[in-house]
């Protein structure tokens, strides 16, 4: 195994990236026990970041996607519904570890 990127044409690379993205989204949808603040504290991004990146990509391509629609793509439901069903209040430890807003 090498550390080099495999030689793929653009279509194959895009298909693999899309498959990995869909798998990440499915994993995050299944792991509702993992709070966004935990993701931010450990990885520097969360579900909202993914939704924002999706929205940015749509805007770059002049595609009609709203912020709410991009969040449904990531959460699998409206954001407010997900928050009501799965989001808990952040603990003092989580808040203390939170790096705050930044370039993510």
Protein Blocks (a to p, Z undefined) as FASTA:
>chain_A
ZZbdcdddfklmmmmmmmmmmmmmmmmmmmmmbcfklmmmmnopafklmmmmmmmmmmmn
opacdfklmmmmmnopafklmmmmmpccddfklmmmpgbjadZZ
